[in-house]
Amino acid sequence: MTSEPTRLFHLSDIHFGLEDRAALAWVKREIAAKRPHAVAITGDHTMRARHREWDAATAWITSLDVPVTISIGNHDMPYFNPVERFLTPYKRFEGMKALVERELLLPGLAIVPLKTVRRWQPRFNWSKGWVTDQALAECLAALDALPAGTRALVAVHHPLREVGTHGTALTRHGEQALTSLAQRGVLGVLSGHVHDPFDIAEPTSAGDVRMIGAGTLSKRLRSTPPSFNELVWDGASLTVTARNLEHVPTSDMQIEDVPANALPPRTEAEPVAPVNRVPEVDPPVH
């Protein structure tokens, strides 16, 4: 048992460029008031990875006076510059490089990253997730190296759910990853991408894994208002509250299942994504 509860704020899909400024100001006030042990942001910090969007994201995230770890989302890859996407896809993270896929060791609890994005995929829709063998191996090694008695949350961008056919799966190799995480007894997997919060017990051959999704803090809403998750670990149980400015109860905020089409509606301000199909080896992000 930990001496005091460990509090974590789980944010996702801020989408600077289409961010909800009122929601972000509220979240910042909540962080200052509640002083969580850490903030985990599970990807899609920008809308189209424009330089001005990254400047705004970096300024806001680095101003949070608590430990932060961030995941890479599909919207964080260079969108209008295919050369940069393939050669230096993570260059625009430079202002907060130390936070990218940062492992955090909190009182009785660790946050361990698992990358689910690639600069390219051998399928048409590159917005969906893909867990490579290397990414999974690095995550499992980090879990195995944790101090005895430390429980873990794994931070990803895409929910680790296959959903659909081999070609349209939300996250390729997601089921394999979930099974491996179940074998390690993780407390849960934190994700974004869907823009609605959820808290689902996902069955695997090695037991259930708790999948915890955060909503969005942007104007790209799906079916719930802007929100973030507040997690409290007391050493025995993990509680999740979907916090939102409209005071909608968590039970009404959380969707019952991950949708097969996890994308929110497009807005008029969003351009149509270009099609890129140039294969290349995908190195680790460090």
N, C-alpha and C positions, 0 to 999 in steps of 0.2 A: 504493500500500500504506500502511496506517496503521501507526504506530510500535508500537502494542500493540493487542491485540484489543479490540473494543468489545463490552461485555456488556450485555444487555438482559433484564430479567425481564418476561414477558408473563403477566398475570393476567386472569382474567375471571370473571363470574358468581359474585361473592362472596355476593350475596343476603343482606345483613344482615337479620335477622329469622328466617332459617333458615341462618345461617352456620355453618361448621364451625370452632369456636374453637380446637381443637387444631391444625388445619391452618393457621389464620391466625397462631397463635403461632410455628409452625415457619417459615412464610414470612418473618415479621418477623425471626427469628433469622438466616435465610439472607441477607436483605438487609443486615443489620448486618455479617455475616461476610464476604460476597463483595463488597459495595459495588458493585453494578452501576452502569453509567453512567446508567441510567434505568429506570423502571418504567412500562410501558404497561398500563392496565386497560381492557379492551374491553367495558365496559358491564354492565348489570344489577348495580349496586352494592347495590340493595335488593330486597326481596321484593315489597312493595306500595307503595313510595314513601311509607310512613308517616313522620311527623316523627321518631319515635324511631328508625326505621331509618336515616334520613338523618343524624341526630345521631351514631349509632354509626359509620356509614360515613365521615362527615367526620372524626371523631376518629381513626379508624384510618389512613385514607389520608394525612391531613395530618401524622401523626406519623412517616411514612417520611422518613428523612433523605437522600433522593436526589431528583433531578428526576422528576416524575410527570406523565403525561398521561392523561386519562380520556375514554372515549367514552360516549355516551348509549345506554342500552339500553331496550328496550320496557318492562321492569319498573320503570324509573326515572321514568316518567311518572305524574302523579297518578292514582290508581286509584279512590278512593272519592269524589273531588271533581271531577265533570265540568266545572264552571264554571272551576275553576283549570286543569284540563287544557287548555281552549281559550284562556283569557285569559292565564295566566301559567304555562305548563307547566314552566318551568325555574327557578322561584323557589326550589325546595328545594335547588338546587345552590349557593345563595348562599355557603355556608361554604367552598366550594372552587371558586368561579367561575373563578378564574385557571387552573385545571387542565383545564377542560372544552375538549375539542378543541384542546388546546395543541400547537402544532408544536414539536418538539424537534430541535435541531441538535447531534448528537453527533460524536465524531471519525470522519470519513469516512462518516457515516450520519445520515440524517434520518428522523424519524417524522412523517408528515403525516396529518391526520385526514380522514375522509370520513364524513359523517353518513348513517345508514341508517334512522333512526326518524322517524315523523311523528305529530303529535297526532291525526290522523284519516287514514283511507284509504277510498277508494270500493270497499271490499270488506269482507266480514264479519269476517275475522280481522286485527285490528290488531297482533297480536304479530309479524307477519312484516315483512320489511325492504322499504324503498322508497328508491331513490336518485333524488332530484329533479335536474332540470337544473341548478339553482342550486348544489346541494351538489357535484355533479360538477365544475362549472365552477370553483368555489372550490378544490377539491382539485387539479385540473389546473394552475391558475394558480400554486398554491404549489409544485407539483413543477417547473414550468417556471422558477420564480424561484430554485431552489436553486443554491448555488455550483457551479461547474464541478467535475466529478469526484466529487460527493457522490451516493452511492446512497441509495435511499429505501425505507422500509417504510410502507405505508398502513394506518392503524388504523381499523377499522369495528366495529360490533357484529355484524351479521348476515353470514354468509358470502355472498359475491357470486355466488350460484348461483340460477338461475331455478327449476329442479326442478319438474316438474309442469306443469299447465295455466296459462293466462294468469291465471286467477282464484286459483289456489292457490300460485303461485310463491313460493319462500322470500323472494327479494328482487327486487322488480319493478325492471327496468332494470339488474339485476346484470350481465348479459352485456355490455351496452353499456359499463358502467363498467369491467369487466375488460379489454375490448378497448382502451379508451382508456389504461388503466394499462399494458397490454402495450406499447403504442406508446411509452410513456415509459421502458420498461425497468426498472420497479420490481423490487426484490429479492423482494418478497412482500407479501401482504395479511394482516394480523393480525386475527383475529376471535374471537368467543365464541359465545354463544347455544346451541350444540349440547350443551355439558356433557361432551363427550369431545374429547380432543386429536386433531388430524389434521395432515398435511403432504402436500398433494396438488398435483400439477402440473395446472392447469386449462387446457385448450386454448382458444384464441381464434383468430380470423382473423388476428390480428397476432402470434401466438406464444403460448407457454405462460406462465401466471402462477402463481406458487407461492402457494397458499392455506394459511395456517398458523393452525390453531385451537387455542385453549387450553381446557383442561378447566374444571371448576368448583372453587371453594373453599367450597362450601356442602354442605348435606345432601341437595340435590336431585340425586342421582346418577343417571346413565343406565346405563353399562356399565363405567365405570372409577372408581377411587378418586379423591379430591380431589387436584388437581395444578395445577401452573403450568408454563409453558415457560421454559426458559433458552436464550436465543439468543446466539451468539457470532459476530461478523463480524470476520474477520481481514484484510479488504481484498481477498480473493479468493473466499472461500466463506463461506456462512452455515450454521452448524450449529444444530440445534434438538434440545433434550433435554426430554422430558416428565418433570419432577421430581415425585416423589410419596413419601409417607411409607412406603408399602408396598414400595418399591424394585422396582416392576414395570419391566422394561426398556422403553425408549421404543418399540421395535418392537411390543411387545405392548399398550402404552397407546394408540397411535395407531390410530384406525379407518380403514378403507380408503376410505371415501367419506362425503360429507355425506348424512345420511338425509333422505328426503323429508319425514318428520315429525320435525323437529328438537327437539321438546319432550320433556323428561324426564318420567317419571311424576309425577303430582300426589301430594302427601302429604295426610294427613287435616287438617293444619293450614292448608291452602291453600283459600281461598274460591273459588267459581266466579266468573269474570270477568263483570262487567256488559257489556251490549251498548250501545255508543254509536255513533251514526251522524250526527253533526252536522257537515256539511262546513264548512270554513273555510280561508282562505289560510294557508299554513304559512310564517312568517317565518324567517330564519336565526337561529342560536343564537350570541349574542355578549354 
